[in-house]
Amino acid sequence: MPKVKDLMVSEVVTIDDSASIVDAAKRMIQEKKGPLPVVEEGDRIHAIVTDRDIIAHVVAEGRDPSALRVHDIATHELVTIGPEQDVDEARQLMAENQLDRILVVEGDRLVGIISEADIRSDEGPLA
């Protein structure tokens, strides 16, 4: 059984919680990423902001994106997994929490991210 560390992406695009919502949206577009882990002091993870957060908490509520910071809308209740855990555990966590990706951490340090697509790509073609 492969471990999370075998399939995770270790080069994760992150953002600081003091960044503006406009900067977060631009970064998502430039980097072609929907979720951005929110870090402080280099790689200490404490939240995540997604394109859905921007839509739900800024656009749909008619709030001014230039007046908001990432910490104003980021999700702080994180679903995480360790790099040494089995991929099946990651799959189960994603299913239980209705997520398509989860953060990989060691302590409070972000070391990667693993998605359903990462896991599926390891399974080979469907027959």
LOMARKE-591269 format. One record per atom (N, C-alpha, C): residue number from 1; chain; x negated, y, z; atom name; residue in one letter. Coordinates in steps of 0.05 Angstrom, whole numbers. Each point is the difference from the previous one (the first is absolute). Last residue first. Layout:
N
<NUM,A,<X,Y,Z>,CA,A>
...
//
This chain:
127
<127,A,<202,-7,-333>,N,A>
<127,A,<3,-21,-20>,CA,A>
<127,A,<30,-7,-3>,C,A>
<126,A,<-65,90,32>,N,L>
<126,A,<23,-16,6>,CA,L>
<126,A,<4,-21,-22>,C,L>
<125,A,<-98,42,27>,N,P>
<125,A,<24,4,-16>,CA,P>
<125,A,<23,-19,9>,C,P>
<124,A,<-73,27,75>,N,G>
<124,A,<-1,-9,-28>,CA,G>
<124,A,<26,4,-15>,C,G>
<123,A,<-28,24,93>,N,E>
<123,A,<15,-24,-3>,CA,E>
<123,A,<-1,-11,-29>,C,E>
<122,A,<-38,84,34>,N,D>
<122,A,<-16,-23,9>,CA,D>
<122,A,<14,-27,-6>,C,D>
<121,A,<42,84,-16>,N,S>
<121,A,<-21,-4,-20>,CA,S>
<121,A,<-18,-23,7>,C,S>
<120,A,<70,26,61>,N,R>
<120,A,<10,-14,-24>,CA,R>
<120,A,<-22,-4,-20>,C,R>
<119,A,<-21,51,76>,N,I>
<119,A,<5,-28,7>,CA,I>
<119,A,<9,-16,-24>,C,I>
<118,A,<-11,93,-10>,N,D>
<118,A,<-27,-13,6>,CA,D>
<118,A,<4,-29,6>,C,D>
<117,A,<78,51,-10>,N,A>
<117,A,<-13,-5,-26>,CA,A>
<117,A,<-28,-13,4>,C,A>
<116,A,<50,28,75>,N,E>
<116,A,<12,-24,-11>,CA,E>
<116,A,<-14,-7,-27>,C,E>
<115,A,<-62,56,64>,N,S>
<115,A,<27,3,-11>,CA,S>
<115,A,<11,-27,-10>,C,S>
<114,A,<-79,51,70>,N,I>
<114,A,<7,-23,-15>,CA,I>
<114,A,<29,3,-9>,C,I>
<113,A,<-92,61,39>,N,I>
<113,A,<29,-2,-3>,CA,I>
<113,A,<5,-24,-18>,C,I>
<112,A,<-86,40,70>,N,G>
<112,A,<11,-7,-26>,CA,G>
<112,A,<30,1,-1>,C,G>
<111,A,<-58,25,75>,N,V>
<111,A,<-20,-13,-16>,CA,V>
<111,A,<10,-9,-28>,C,V>
<110,A,<19,70,93>,N,L>
<110,A,<10,-9,-25>,CA,L>
<110,A,<-23,-13,-16>,C,L>
<109,A,<9,11,110>,N,R>
<109,A,<-14,8,-24>,CA,R>
<109,A,<12,-13,-25>,C,R>
<108,A,<19,-12,97>,N,D>
<108,A,<15,21,-12>,CA,D>
<108,A,<-13,11,-25>,C,D>
<107,A,<-16,-98,25>,N,G>
<107,A,<5,19,22>,CA,G>
<107,A,<18,22,-11>,C,G>
<106,A,<-22,-42,-76>,N,E>
<106,A,<-16,-13,21>,CA,E>
<106,A,<1,20,23>,C,E>
<105,A,<69,-15,-92>,N,V>
<105,A,<-15,15,20>,CA,V>
<105,A,<-17,-19,18>,C,V>
<104,A,<68,15,-94>,N,V>
<104,A,<-18,-19,12>,CA,V>
<104,A,<-18,16,19>,C,V>
<103,A,<104,17,-44>,N,L>
<103,A,<-27,9,6>,CA,L>
<103,A,<-16,-21,14>,C,L>
<102,A,<84,-17,-71>,N,I>
<102,A,<-6,7,27>,CA,I>
<102,A,<-29,7,3>,C,I>
<101,A,<89,-11,-78>,N,R>
<101,A,<-29,1,7>,CA,R>
<101,A,<-3,5,29>,C,R>
<100,A,<85,-6,-41>,N,D>
<100,A,<-15,-13,-22>,CA,D>
<100,A,<-30,1,4>,C,D>
<99,A,<91,-5,71>,N,L>
<99,A,<-21,16,-11>,CA,L>
<99,A,<-13,-14,-24>,C,L>
<98,A,<71,-24,73>,N,Q>
<98,A,<9,10,-26>,CA,Q>
<98,A,<-20,20,-12>,C,Q>
<97,A,<-6,-56,82>,N,N>
<97,A,<1,29,2>,CA,N>
<97,A,<9,14,-26>,C,N>
<96,A,<-11,-96,8>,N,E>
<96,A,<14,8,25>,CA,E>
<96,A,<5,30,1>,C,E>
<95,A,<-53,-35,-71>,N,A>
<95,A,<28,-9,-3>,CA,A>
<95,A,<16,10,24>,C,A>
<94,A,<-93,14,2>,N,M>
<94,A,<12,17,-21>,CA,M>
<94,A,<30,-7,-2>,C,M>
<93,A,<-51,-53,58>,N,L>
<93,A,<4,27,11>,CA,L>
<93,A,<13,18,-21>,C,L>
<92,A,<-23,-86,-29>,N,Q>
<92,A,<22,-2,19>,CA,Q>
<92,A,<5,28,13>,C,Q>
<91,A,<-74,-10,-57>,N,R>
<91,A,<25,-3,-16>,CA,R>
<91,A,<24,0,19>,C,R>
<90,A,<-84,-1,40>,N,A>
<90,A,<4,26,-13>,CA,A>
<90,A,<26,-1,-16>,C,A>
<89,A,<-29,-80,37>,N,E>
<89,A,<9,18,22>,CA,E>
<89,A,<6,28,-12>,C,E>
<88,A,<-37,-64,-57>,N,D>
<88,A,<28,-6,6>,CA,D>
<88,A,<11,17,22>,C,D>
<87,A,<-92,5,-22>,N,V>
<87,A,<16,14,-19>,CA,V>
<87,A,<30,-5,5>,C,V>
<86,A,<-69,-10,82>,N,D>
<86,A,<7,-14,-25>,CA,D>
<86,A,<18,18,-17>,C,D>
<85,A,<-73,44,69>,N,Q>
<85,A,<25,-15,0>,CA,Q>
<85,A,<6,-12,-27>,C,Q>
<84,A,<-75,59,23>,N,E>
<84,A,<-5,-29,4>,CA,E>
<84,A,<26,-16,0>,C,E>
<83,A,<-3,98,-6>,N,P>
<83,A,<-12,-12,-24>,CA,P>
<83,A,<-4,-30,2>,C,P>
<82,A,<81,52,53>,N,G>
<82,A,<-29,-2,1>,CA,G>
<82,A,<-11,-14,-25>,C,G>
<81,A,<92,62,9>,N,I>
<81,A,<-9,-27,2>,CA,I>
<81,A,<-31,1,1>,C,I>
<80,A,<97,68,13>,N,T>
<80,A,<-28,-5,-8>,CA,T>
<80,A,<-6,-29,4>,C,T>
<79,A,<80,83,-1>,N,V>
<79,A,<-2,-29,-1>,CA,V>
<79,A,<-28,-6,-11>,C,V>
<78,A,<39,93,53>,N,L>
<78,A,<-14,-14,-21>,CA,L>
<78,A,<3,-30,3>,C,L>
<77,A,<43,98,30>,N,E>
<77,A,<3,-28,8>,CA,E>
<77,A,<-10,-17,-23>,C,E>
<76,A,<2,94,-11>,N,H>
<76,A,<-21,-7,20>,CA,H>
<76,A,<3,-29,11>,C,H>
<75,A,<25,65,-93>,N,T>
<75,A,<9,-22,17>,CA,T>
<75,A,<-22,-8,19>,C,T>
<74,A,<14,102,-46>,N,A>
<74,A,<-13,-27,-2>,CA,A>
<74,A,<13,-19,20>,C,A>
<73,A,<18,97,-14>,N,I>
<73,A,<18,-20,-12>,CA,I>
<73,A,<-11,-28,0>,C,I>
<72,A,<-45,80,37>,N,D>
<72,A,<28,6,4>,CA,D>
<72,A,<19,-22,-10>,C,D>
<71,A,<-97,2,-12>,N,H>
<71,A,<8,-10,26>,CA,H>
<71,A,<30,5,6>,C,H>
<70,A,<-41,33,-81>,N,V>
<70,A,<4,-29,0>,CA,V>
<70,A,<10,-10,27>,C,V>
<69,A,<24,100,-20>,N,R>
<69,A,<-25,-15,0>,CA,R>
<69,A,<6,-29,1>,C,R>
<68,A,<57,96,-34>,N,L>
<68,A,<-3,-25,16>,CA,L>
<68,A,<-27,-12,-3>,C,L>
<67,A,<36,77,-48>,N,A>
<67,A,<1,8,29>,CA,A>
<67,A,<-5,-25,18>,C,A>
<66,A,<8,-3,-97>,N,S>
<66,A,<-24,16,6>,CA,S>
<66,A,<-2,8,29>,C,S>
<65,A,<76,-49,-36>,N,P>
<65,A,<-24,-16,2>,CA,P>
<65,A,<-25,16,6>,C,P>
<64,A,<104,17,28>,N,D>
<64,A,<-20,13,-16>,CA,D>
<64,A,<-27,-16,2>,C,D>
<63,A,<104,-42,9>,N,R>
<63,A,<-21,14,15>,CA,R>
<63,A,<-22,11,-19>,C,R>
<62,A,<87,-55,-13>,N,G>
<62,A,<-3,28,-9>,CA,G>
<62,A,<-21,16,15>,C,G>
<61,A,<28,-97,3>,N,E>
<61,A,<8,18,22>,CA,E>
<61,A,<-3,29,-7>,C,E>
<60,A,<-27,-68,-61>,N,A>
<60,A,<28,-5,6>,CA,A>
<60,A,<11,18,22>,C,A>
<59,A,<-94,6,-22>,N,V>
<59,A,<17,7,-23>,CA,V>
<59,A,<30,-3,7>,C,V>
<58,A,<-61,-23,70>,N,V>
<58,A,<-6,26,-11>,CA,V>
<58,A,<21,8,-21>,C,V>
<57,A,<-1,-86,45>,N,H>
<57,A,<-3,20,21>,CA,H>
<57,A,<-6,28,-9>,C,H>
<56,A,<13,-77,-61>,N,A>
<56,A,<21,-2,21>,CA,A>
<56,A,<-1,23,20>,C,A>
<55,A,<-66,-8,-71>,N,I>
<55,A,<26,3,-12>,CA,I>
<55,A,<22,2,22>,C,I>
<54,A,<-89,-16,27>,N,I>
<54,A,<2,27,-12>,CA,I>
<54,A,<28,4,-11>,C,I>
<53,A,<-20,-85,32>,N,D>
<53,A,<1,19,23>,CA,D>
<53,A,<4,28,-11>,C,D>
<52,A,<-17,-68,-63>,N,R>
<52,A,<28,-1,10>,CA,R>
<52,A,<4,19,24>,C,R>
<51,A,<-86,-12,-36>,N,D>
<51,A,<16,16,-18>,CA,D>
<51,A,<29,1,9>,C,D>
<50,A,<-68,-18,78>,N,T>
<50,A,<7,-12,-25>,CA,T>
<50,A,<15,19,-18>,C,T>
<49,A,<-70,-10,94>,N,V>
<49,A,<20,17,-14>,CA,V>
<49,A,<3,-12,-28>,C,V>
<48,A,<-38,-31,105>,N,I>
<48,A,<0,-4,-29>,CA,I>
<48,A,<21,19,-11>,C,I>
<47,A,<-67,-13,97>,N,A>
<47,A,<26,4,-13>,CA,A>
<47,A,<-3,-8,-29>,C,A>
<46,A,<-73,-5,62>,N,H>
<46,A,<21,5,19>,CA,H>
<46,A,<27,5,-13>,C,H>
<45,A,<-114,-36,-9>,N,I>
<45,A,<27,1,-12>,CA,I>
<45,A,<20,7,22>,C,I>
<44,A,<-109,16,-19>,N,R>
<44,A,<18,-7,21>,CA,R>
<44,A,<29,4,-9>,C,R>
<43,A,<-87,17,-47>,N,D>
<43,A,<16,-22,-7>,CA,D>
<43,A,<19,-10,22>,C,D>
<42,A,<-47,94,-5>,N,G>
<42,A,<-10,-19,-20>,CA,G>
<42,A,<19,-23,-7>,C,G>
<41,A,<26,69,64>,N,E>
<41,A,<-28,-9,6>,CA,E>
<41,A,<-10,-22,-18>,C,E>
<40,A,<99,2,-11>,N,E>
<40,A,<-15,22,13>,CA,E>
<40,A,<-27,-11,7>,C,E>
<39,A,<90,-25,-72>,N,V>
<39,A,<-23,-7,17>,CA,V>
<39,A,<-11,26,13>,C,V>
<38,A,<87,-49,-60>,N,V>
<38,A,<-8,25,13>,CA,V>
<38,A,<-22,-7,21>,C,V>
<37,A,<36,-50,-96>,N,P>
<37,A,<-5,-2,28>,CA,P>
<37,A,<-11,26,11>,C,P>
<36,A,<63,-13,-86>,N,L>
<36,A,<-27,10,8>,CA,L>
<36,A,<-2,-4,30>,C,L>
<35,A,<64,-39,-91>,N,P>
<35,A,<-5,4,29>,CA,P>
<35,A,<-28,11,5>,C,P>
<34,A,<27,-10,-90>,N,G>
<34,A,<24,9,13>,CA,G>
<34,A,<-4,4,30>,C,G>
<33,A,<-70,9,-89>,N,K>
<33,A,<7,-14,24>,CA,K>
<33,A,<26,10,12>,C,K>
<32,A,<-64,31,-76>,N,K>
<32,A,<20,-21,-7>,CA,K>
<32,A,<6,-18,23>,C,K>
<31,A,<-58,81,-5>,N,E>
<31,A,<-11,-26,7>,CA,E>
<31,A,<18,-23,-8>,C,E>
<30,A,<27,91,-15>,N,Q>
<30,A,<-27,-2,-10>,CA,Q>
<30,A,<-12,-28,3>,C,Q>
<29,A,<85,20,38>,N,I>
<29,A,<2,0,-29>,CA,I>
<29,A,<-28,-5,-12>,C,I>
<28,A,<7,9,93>,N,M>
<28,A,<14,-25,-8>,CA,M>
<28,A,<0,-2,-30>,C,M>
<27,A,<-33,79,37>,N,R>
<27,A,<-19,-21,4>,CA,R>
<27,A,<12,-27,-9>,C,R>
<26,A,<55,76,1>,N,K>
<26,A,<-20,2,-21>,CA,K>
<26,A,<-20,-23,1>,C,K>
<25,A,<62,8,70>,N,A>
<25,A,<14,-8,-25>,CA,A>
<25,A,<-20,1,-24>,C,A>
<24,A,<-31,31,83>,N,A>
<24,A,<5,-29,2>,CA,A>
<24,A,<13,-10,-26>,C,A>
<23,A,<-12,93,11>,N,D>
<23,A,<-26,-14,-5>,CA,D>
<23,A,<3,-30,0>,C,D>
<22,A,<75,51,22>,N,V>
<22,A,<-6,5,-28>,CA,V>
<22,A,<-27,-15,-7>,C,V>
<21,A,<28,2,89>,N,I>
<21,A,<16,-19,-15>,CA,I>
<21,A,<-6,3,-30>,C,I>
<20,A,<-78,28,67>,N,S>
<20,A,<27,9,-7>,CA,S>
<20,A,<15,-22,-15>,C,S>
<19,A,<-78,-19,75>,N,A>
<19,A,<3,7,-28>,CA,A>
<19,A,<29,8,-5>,C,A>
<18,A,<-37,-34,84>,N,S>
<18,A,<4,28,-3>,CA,S>
<18,A,<4,10,-29>,C,S>
<17,A,<-19,-92,28>,N,D>
<17,A,<27,7,7>,CA,D>
<17,A,<5,30,-1>,C,D>
<16,A,<-67,-56,-66>,N,D>
<16,A,<0,11,27>,CA,D>
<16,A,<28,10,7>,C,D>
<15,A,<-25,-82,-72>,N,I>
<15,A,<5,29,3>,CA,I>
<15,A,<-1,8,29>,C,I>
<14,A,<-33,-86,-76>,N,T>
<14,A,<12,9,24>,CA,T>
<14,A,<4,30,0>,C,T>
<13,A,<-24,-96,-62>,N,V>
<13,A,<3,29,-2>,CA,V>
<13,A,<16,9,24>,C,V>
<12,A,<-63,-91,-7>,N,V>
<12,A,<27,11,2>,CA,V>
<12,A,<-1,30,-1>,C,V>
<11,A,<-58,-93,-17>,N,E>
<11,A,<-4,29,-6>,CA,E>
<11,A,<28,13,-1>,C,E>
<10,A,<-7,-93,14>,N,S>
<10,A,<-14,13,22>,CA,S>
<10,A,<-5,29,-5>,C,S>
<9,A,<74,-81,-25>,N,V>
<9,A,<-15,21,-13>,CA,V>
<9,A,<-13,16,22>,C,V>
<8,A,<30,-107,7>,N,M>
<8,A,<6,28,5>,CA,M>
<8,A,<-17,18,-18>,C,M>
<7,A,<-5,-99,8>,N,L>
<7,A,<18,11,-21>,CA,L>
<7,A,<5,30,4>,C,L>
<6,A,<-56,-55,59>,N,D>
<6,A,<-6,-11,-26>,CA,D>
<6,A,<16,14,-23>,C,D>
<5,A,<14,17,95>,N,K>
<5,A,<-25,13,-10>,CA,K>
<5,A,<-7,-9,-28>,C,K>
<4,A,<72,-42,47>,N,V>
<4,A,<7,27,-9>,CA,V>
<4,A,<-24,14,-13>,C,V>
<3,A,<-4,-106,-2>,N,K>
<3,A,<3,21,21>,CA,K>
<3,A,<7,26,-13>,C,K>
<2,A,<20,-104,-38>,N,P>
<2,A,<-17,24,-1>,CA,P>
<2,A,<7,19,24>,C,P>
<1,A,<7,-110,-3>,N,M>
<1,A,<17,24,0>,CA,M>
<1,A,<-18,25,0>,C,M>
//
